[in-house]
Amino acid sequence: MQSGGEEKKMFGTVKKEKWPRDKCGKGRNEPCHIRGVAAVLAGVHGVPFARVEEICHANTLTCFPGLARGGEEEEQGT
């Protein structure tokens, strides 16, 4: 499990004025930070990391039900 500090080392950040494609924008919610946030949530709530993953996955499917169906709606043209 990695802490937020280790995530910053792993994925360097730069100011938006100097942003190259291989770095994270400073102060932005970047997808690569999801594991670090989940690790902190697991620690704060005293639950296993896998449980946080399960809850986040369930929330994602609730917010975006098309993902659970594998994009069937797009294939049918609806």
MOBEL-V482269 format. One record per backbone hydrogen bond with DSSP energy under -0.5 kcal/mol. NH is the residue of the N-H (numbers start at 1). CO is the residue of the C=O. If there is no record, write none. Layout:
BEGIN
{{NH/CO} {NH/CO}}
END
This chain:
BEGIN
{{7/3} {8/4} {9/5} {10/6} {11/7} {12/10} {14/24} {18/15} {19/16} {23/20} {24/12} {26/14} {28/25} {30/28} {33/30} {34/31} {37/33} {38/34} {39/35} {40/36} {41/37} {42/38} {43/39} {44/40} {45/41} {46/42} {47/42} {51/48} {52/48} {53/49} {54/50} {55/51} {56/52} {57/53} {58/54} {59/55} {60/56} {61/57} {62/58} {63/59} {64/60} {67/64} {68/64} {68/65} {69/65} {70/67} {71/66} {74/71} {75/71} {76/72} {77/73} {77/74} {78/73}}
END
